[in-house]
Amino acid sequence: MSSKNLVDKKLVNSLTPSAQLVYKTLQLNKKMYVGDLISKTSYSPRTIRNALRQLKNVHLVIQVPDMMDLRRHHYAINTNIAF
């Protein structure tokens, strides 16, 4: 296991359970909208937004604009992270 994966795992384990589940859900589904995350996790919109905020603050997740509708964003795992 690479050192990046170890750091990712420690960082993810330090987050709230809801942020951990959102992160794992994004790992399985590559990119998702908030509504998709709500459906997959059964969490409330507020819980999803708080989890995404935590994940963005530690740079594990990125927010990407939807080029077909710039009012919407999808979320994905940040693959450009450098520790």
N, CA, C and O atoms as a GROMACS GRO file, in nm:
protein
  332
    1MET      N    1   0.086  -0.118   0.000
    1MET     CA    2   0.000   0.000   0.000
    1MET      C    3   0.090   0.124   0.000
    1MET      O    4   0.186   0.131   0.076
    2SER      N    5   0.058   0.219  -0.085
    2SER     CA    6   0.142   0.339  -0.095
    2SER      C    7   0.118   0.432   0.024
    2SER      O    8   0.019   0.420   0.095
    3SER      N    9   0.211   0.524   0.042
    3SER     CA   10   0.198   0.618   0.154
    3SER      C   11   0.078   0.710   0.134
    3SER      O   12   0.016   0.752   0.232
    4LYS      N   13   0.045   0.741   0.009
    4LYS     CA   14  -0.072   0.825  -0.019
    4LYS      C   15  -0.199   0.755   0.029
    4LYS      O   16  -0.285   0.819   0.090
    5ASN      N   17  -0.211   0.625   0.001
    5ASN     CA   18  -0.329   0.550   0.044
    5ASN      C   19  -0.339   0.544   0.196
    5ASN      O   20  -0.448   0.551   0.251
    6LEU      N   21  -0.225   0.531   0.264
    6LEU     CA   22  -0.226   0.529   0.411
    6LEU      C   23  -0.272   0.663   0.467
    6LEU      O   24  -0.350   0.667   0.562
    7VAL      N   25  -0.223   0.771   0.408
    7VAL     CA   26  -0.264   0.904   0.454
    7VAL      C   27  -0.411   0.924   0.427
    7VAL      O   28  -0.484   0.974   0.513
    8ASP      N   29  -0.458   0.887   0.306
    8ASP     CA   30  -0.600   0.897   0.274
    8ASP      C   31  -0.684   0.822   0.375
    8ASP      O   32  -0.784   0.874   0.425
    9LYS      N   33  -0.644   0.700   0.406
    9LYS     CA   34  -0.722   0.616   0.498
    9LYS      C   35  -0.727   0.679   0.637
    9LYS      O   36  -0.833   0.683   0.700
   10LYS      N   37  -0.613   0.727   0.687
   10LYS     CA   38  -0.611   0.792   0.818
   10LYS      C   39  -0.697   0.917   0.819
   10LYS      O   40  -0.770   0.944   0.914
   11LEU      N   41  -0.687   0.994   0.712
   11LEU     CA   42  -0.765   1.118   0.702
   11LEU      C   43  -0.914   1.088   0.696
   11LEU      O   44  -0.992   1.153   0.765
   12VAL      N   45  -0.953   0.991   0.617
   12VAL     CA   46  -1.095   0.954   0.605
   12VAL      C   47  -1.146   0.902   0.739
   12VAL      O   48  -1.257   0.935   0.779
   13ASN      N   49  -1.067   0.822   0.808
   13ASN     CA   50  -1.109   0.767   0.938
   13ASN      C   51  -1.124   0.874   1.045
   13ASN      O   52  -1.194   0.852   1.144
   14SER      N   53  -1.061   0.989   1.026
   14SER     CA   54  -1.073   1.097   1.124
   14SER      C   55  -1.199   1.182   1.102
   14SER      O   56  -1.231   1.267   1.185
   15LEU      N   57  -1.270   1.159   0.993
   15LEU     CA   58  -1.390   1.236   0.962
   15LEU      C   59  -1.513   1.177   1.029
   15LEU      O   60  -1.507   1.068   1.087
   16THR      N   61  -1.623   1.249   1.021
   16THR     CA   62  -1.749   1.200   1.077
   16THR      C   63  -1.796   1.079   0.998
   16THR      O   64  -1.757   1.061   0.883
   17PRO      N   65  -1.880   0.995   1.059
   17PRO     CA   66  -1.931   0.877   0.987
   17PRO      C   67  -2.004   0.912   0.857
   17PRO      O   68  -1.994   0.839   0.758
   18SER      N   69  -2.076   1.023   0.856
   18SER     CA   70  -2.147   1.062   0.734
   18SER      C   71  -2.048   1.100   0.624
   18SER      O   72  -2.069   1.065   0.508
   19ALA      N   73  -1.942   1.170   0.658
   19ALA     CA   74  -1.840   1.207   0.558
   19ALA      C   75  -1.769   1.082   0.507
   19ALA      O   76  -1.736   1.073   0.389
   20GLN      N   77  -1.745   0.986   0.595
   20GLN     CA   78  -1.682   0.860   0.553
   20GLN      C   79  -1.769   0.786   0.452
   20GLN      O   80  -1.719   0.736   0.351
   21LEU      N   81  -1.900   0.779   0.480
   21LEU     CA   82  -1.990   0.709   0.388
   21LEU      C   83  -2.000   0.782   0.255
   21LEU      O   84  -2.001   0.718   0.150
   22VAL      N   85  -2.007   0.914   0.257
   22VAL     CA   86  -2.013   0.990   0.132
   22VAL      C   87  -1.885   0.967   0.052
   22VAL      O   88  -1.892   0.949  -0.070
   23TYR      N   89  -1.770   0.966   0.117
   23TYR     CA   90  -1.643   0.941   0.049
   23TYR      C   91  -1.642   0.802  -0.015
   23TYR      O   92  -1.604   0.788  -0.132
   24LYS      N   93  -1.684   0.702   0.060
   24LYS     CA   94  -1.686   0.565   0.006
   24LYS      C   95  -1.787   0.552  -0.109
   24LYS      O   96  -1.762   0.480  -0.205
   25THR      N   97  -1.898   0.622  -0.099
   25THR     CA   98  -1.998   0.620  -0.206
   25THR      C   99  -1.941   0.684  -0.332
   25THR      O  100  -1.962   0.634  -0.443
   26LEU      N  101  -1.868   0.794  -0.315
   26LEU     CA  102  -1.805   0.858  -0.431
   26LEU      C  103  -1.696   0.770  -0.490
   26LEU      O  104  -1.677   0.770  -0.612
   27GLN      N  105  -1.625   0.696  -0.409
   27GLN     CA  106  -1.522   0.604  -0.461
   27GLN      C  107  -1.585   0.499  -0.553
   27GLN      O  108  -1.526   0.462  -0.654
   28LEU      N  109  -1.702   0.452  -0.517
   28LEU     CA  110  -1.769   0.348  -0.596
   28LEU      C  111  -1.835   0.403  -0.722
   28LEU      O  112  -1.847   0.331  -0.821
   29ASN      N  113  -1.879   0.529  -0.719
   29ASN     CA  114  -1.961   0.583  -0.828
   29ASN      C  115  -1.892   0.691  -0.910
   29ASN      O  116  -1.954   0.748  -1.000
   30LYS      N  117  -1.768   0.720  -0.883
   30LYS     CA  118  -1.685   0.816  -0.957
   30LYS      C  119  -1.730   0.961  -0.943
   30LYS      O  120  -1.656   1.042  -0.886
   31LYS      N  121  -1.849   0.997  -0.991
   31LYS     CA  122  -1.898   1.134  -0.973
   31LYS      C  123  -2.048   1.130  -0.948
   31LYS      O  124  -2.120   1.050  -1.006
   32MET      N  125  -2.093   1.220  -0.860
   32MET     CA  126  -2.234   1.220  -0.823
   32MET      C  127  -2.281   1.361  -0.790
   32MET      O  128  -2.203   1.447  -0.749
   33TYR      N  129  -2.410   1.382  -0.809
   33TYR     CA  130  -2.474   1.505  -0.766
   33TYR      C  131  -2.524   1.487  -0.623
   33TYR      O  132  -2.531   1.375  -0.573
   34VAL      N  133  -2.559   1.597  -0.559
   34VAL     CA  134  -2.609   1.590  -0.421
   34VAL      C  135  -2.732   1.499  -0.414
   34VAL      O  136  -2.743   1.417  -0.323
   35GLY      N  137  -2.823   1.513  -0.508
   35GLY     CA  138  -2.943   1.430  -0.509
   35GLY      C  139  -2.912   1.282  -0.518
   35GLY      O  140  -2.979   1.200  -0.455
   36ASP      N  141  -2.810   1.248  -0.596
   36ASP     CA  142  -2.768   1.108  -0.608
   36ASP      C  143  -2.713   1.057  -0.475
   36ASP      O  144  -2.741   0.945  -0.434
   37LEU      N  145  -2.634   1.142  -0.408
   37LEU     CA  146  -2.579   1.103  -0.278
   37LEU      C  147  -2.689   1.085  -0.174
   37LEU      O  148  -2.682   0.995  -0.091
   38ILE      N  149  -2.789   1.171  -0.179
   38ILE     CA  150  -2.903   1.158  -0.087
   38ILE      C  151  -2.972   1.025  -0.110
   38ILE      O  152  -3.006   0.955  -0.014
   39SER      N  153  -2.995   0.990  -0.236
   39SER     CA  154  -3.062   0.863  -0.268
   39SER      C  155  -2.981   0.742  -0.225
   39SER      O  156  -3.035   0.647  -0.169
   40LYS      N  157  -2.850   0.745  -0.250
   40LYS     CA  158  -2.764   0.629  -0.218
   40LYS      C  159  -2.743   0.610  -0.069
   40LYS      O  160  -2.732   0.497  -0.023
   41THR      N  161  -2.735   0.720   0.006
   41THR     CA  162  -2.701   0.710   0.148
   41THR      C  163  -2.821   0.720   0.241
   41THR      O  164  -2.812   0.680   0.357
   42SER      N  165  -2.932   0.773   0.193
   42SER     CA  166  -3.052   0.799   0.274
   42SER      C  167  -3.028   0.906   0.381
   42SER      O  168  -3.104   0.914   0.477
   43TYR      N  169  -2.924   0.986   0.364
   43TYR     CA  170  -2.900   1.099   0.454
   43TYR      C  171  -2.980   1.220   0.409
   43TYR      O  172  -3.022   1.229   0.294
   44SER      N  173  -3.002   1.312   0.502
   44SER     CA  174  -3.074   1.434   0.469
   44SER      C  175  -2.984   1.525   0.384
   44SER      O  176  -2.862   1.510   0.386
   45PRO      N  177  -3.044   1.619   0.310
   45PRO     CA  178  -2.964   1.712   0.230
   45PRO      C  179  -2.862   1.788   0.315
   45PRO      O  180  -2.748   1.810   0.272
   46ARG      N  181  -2.901   1.829   0.436
   46ARG     CA  182  -2.808   1.901   0.523
   46ARG      C  183  -2.688   1.815   0.561
   46ARG      O  184  -2.574   1.863   0.561
   47THR      N  185  -2.713   1.689   0.593
   47THR     CA  186  -2.604   1.599   0.630
   47THR      C  187  -2.508   1.578   0.512
   47THR      O  188  -2.387   1.576   0.530
   48ILE      N  189  -2.564   1.564   0.392
   48ILE     CA  190  -2.480   1.548   0.272
   48ILE      C  191  -2.397   1.674   0.250
   48ILE      O  192  -2.277   1.664   0.223
   49ARG      N  193  -2.458   1.789   0.259
   49ARG     CA  194  -2.383   1.915   0.239
   49ARG      C  195  -2.272   1.930   0.342
   49ARG      O  196  -2.162   1.972   0.308
   50ASN      N  197  -2.300   1.897   0.468
   50ASN     CA  198  -2.197   1.906   0.572
   50ASN      C  199  -2.083   1.807   0.546
   50ASN      O  200  -1.966   1.840   0.565
   51ALA      N  201  -2.118   1.686   0.504
   51ALA     CA  202  -2.016   1.586   0.473
   51ALA      C  203  -1.929   1.631   0.356
   51ALA      O  204  -1.807   1.618   0.360
   52LEU      N  205  -1.992   1.685   0.252
   52LEU     CA  206  -1.916   1.734   0.137
   52LEU      C  207  -1.827   1.852   0.176
   52LEU      O  208  -1.714   1.863   0.127
   53ARG      N  209  -1.876   1.938   0.263
   53ARG     CA  210  -1.795   2.051   0.310
   53ARG      C  211  -1.670   2.000   0.381
   53ARG      O  212  -1.560   2.050   0.358
   54GLN      N  213  -1.688   1.901   0.468
   54GLN     CA  214  -1.572   1.842   0.538
   54GLN      C  215  -1.473   1.783   0.439
   54GLN      O  216  -1.352   1.806   0.449
   55LEU      N  217  -1.524   1.707   0.343
   55LEU     CA  218  -1.437   1.642   0.246
   55LEU      C  219  -1.365   1.742   0.156
   55LEU      O  220  -1.249   1.723   0.120
   56LYS      N  221  -1.434   1.850   0.121
   56LYS     CA  222  -1.368   1.954   0.040
   56LYS      C  223  -1.264   2.028   0.122
   56LYS      O  224  -1.159   2.064   0.068
   57ASN      N  225  -1.290   2.051   0.249
   57ASN     CA  226  -1.194   2.123   0.334
   57ASN      C  227  -1.063   2.049   0.351
   57ASN      O  228  -0.958   2.113   0.367
   58VAL      N  229  -1.065   1.917   0.346
   58VAL     CA  230  -0.942   1.839   0.357
   58VAL      C  231  -0.893   1.792   0.220
   58VAL      O  232  -0.802   1.710   0.210
   59HIS      N  233  -0.953   1.846   0.116
   59HIS     CA  234  -0.912   1.825  -0.024
   59HIS      C  235  -0.924   1.680  -0.071
   59HIS      O  236  -0.848   1.638  -0.158
   60LEU      N  237  -1.017   1.605  -0.014
   60LEU     CA  238  -1.040   1.469  -0.060
   60LEU      C  239  -1.140   1.464  -0.174
   60LEU      O  240  -1.141   1.370  -0.253
   61VAL      N  241  -1.226   1.566  -0.183
   61VAL     CA  242  -1.331   1.570  -0.284
   61VAL      C  243  -1.325   1.705  -0.355
   61VAL      O  244  -1.293   1.808  -0.295
   62ILE      N  245  -1.356   1.702  -0.484
   62ILE     CA  246  -1.364   1.827  -0.561
   62ILE      C  247  -1.506   1.848  -0.610
   62ILE      O  248  -1.582   1.752  -0.628
   63GLN      N  249  -1.540   1.974  -0.630
   63GLN     CA  250  -1.670   2.014  -0.682
   63GLN      C  251  -1.648   2.058  -0.826
   63GLN      O  252  -1.566   2.145  -0.853
   64VAL      N  253  -1.721   1.996  -0.919
   64VAL     CA  254  -1.702   2.023  -1.061
   64VAL      C  255  -1.832   2.075  -1.120
   64VAL      O  256  -1.937   2.014  -1.101
   65PRO      N  257  -1.828   2.188  -1.191
   65PRO     CA  258  -1.951   2.240  -1.252
   65PRO      C  259  -2.002   2.147  -1.362
   65PRO      O  260  -1.925   2.086  -1.435
   66ASP      N  261  -2.132   2.138  -1.371
   66ASP     CA  262  -2.197   2.062  -1.479
   66ASP      C  263  -2.199   2.153  -1.601
   66ASP      O  264  -2.264   2.257  -1.600
   67MET      N  265  -2.129   2.115  -1.705
   67MET     CA  266  -2.116   2.202  -1.823
   67MET      C  267  -2.247   2.217  -1.900
   67MET      O  268  -2.260   2.308  -1.982
   68MET      N  269  -2.343   2.129  -1.876
   68MET     CA  270  -2.474   2.140  -1.941
   68MET      C  271  -2.567   2.232  -1.864
   68MET      O  272  -2.660   2.289  -1.922
   69ASP      N  273  -2.544   2.248  -1.735
   69ASP     CA  274  -2.626   2.334  -1.650
   69ASP      C  275  -2.534   2.389  -1.541
   69ASP      O  276  -2.512   2.323  -1.440
   70LEU      N  277  -2.481   2.508  -1.562
   70LEU     CA  278  -2.380   2.564  -1.472
   70LEU      C  279  -2.433   2.597  -1.333
   70LEU      O  280  -2.356   2.637  -1.246
   71ARG      N  281  -2.564   2.582  -1.312
   71ARG     CA  282  -2.618   2.601  -1.176
   71ARG      C  283  -2.594   2.478  -1.090
   71ARG      O  284  -2.605   2.485  -0.968
   72ARG      N  285  -2.561   2.365  -1.154
   72ARG     CA  286  -2.542   2.239  -1.082
   72ARG      C  287  -2.395   2.202  -1.075
   72ARG      O  288  -2.314   2.244  -1.158
   73HIS      N  289  -2.363   2.124  -0.976
   73HIS     CA  290  -2.226   2.071  -0.960
   73HIS      C  291  -2.234   1.923  -0.929
   73HIS      O  292  -2.330   1.876  -0.868
   74HIS      N  293  -2.133   1.851  -0.970
   74HIS     CA  294  -2.118   1.714  -0.923
   74HIS      C  295  -1.991   1.707  -0.841
   74HIS      O  296  -1.906   1.796  -0.847
   75TYR      N  297  -1.979   1.601  -0.766
   75TYR     CA  298  -1.866   1.584  -0.674
   75TYR      C  299  -1.793   1.457  -0.710
   75TYR      O  300  -1.853   1.358  -0.752
   76ALA      N  301  -1.661   1.461  -0.694
   76ALA     CA  302  -1.576   1.346  -0.728
   76ALA      C  303  -1.458   1.342  -0.634
   76ALA      O  304  -1.424   1.442  -0.570
   77ILE      N  305  -1.395   1.226  -0.625
   77ILE     CA  306  -1.274   1.209  -0.545
   77ILE      C  307  -1.163   1.290  -0.611
   77ILE      O  308  -1.148   1.288  -0.733
   78ASN      N  309  -1.087   1.361  -0.530
   78ASN     CA  310  -0.975   1.439  -0.580
   78ASN      C  311  -0.858   1.346  -0.607
   78ASN      O  312  -0.799   1.292  -0.513
   79THR      N  313  -0.825   1.328  -0.733
   79THR     CA  314  -0.715   1.239  -0.770
   79THR      C  315  -0.583   1.314  -0.781
   79THR      O  316  -0.478   1.252  -0.800
   80ASN      N  317  -0.587   1.446  -0.770
   80ASN     CA  318  -0.465   1.527  -0.783
   80ASN      C  319  -0.409   1.569  -0.648
   80ASN      O  320  -0.338   1.669  -0.638
   81ILE      N  321  -0.441   1.494  -0.547
   81ILE     CA  322  -0.399   1.530  -0.411
   81ILE      C  323  -0.252   1.494  -0.392
   81ILE      O  324  -0.207   1.388  -0.433
   82ALA      N  325  -0.178   1.584  -0.330
   82ALA     CA  326  -0.036   1.560  -0.303
   82ALA      C  327  -0.010   1.580  -0.154
   82ALA      O  328  -0.040   1.686  -0.099
   83PHE      N  329   0.046   1.479  -0.090
   83PHE     CA  330   0.075   1.488   0.054
   83PHE      C  331   0.222   1.505   0.075
   83PHE      O  332   0.267   1.515   0.190
   0.00000   0.00000   0.00000
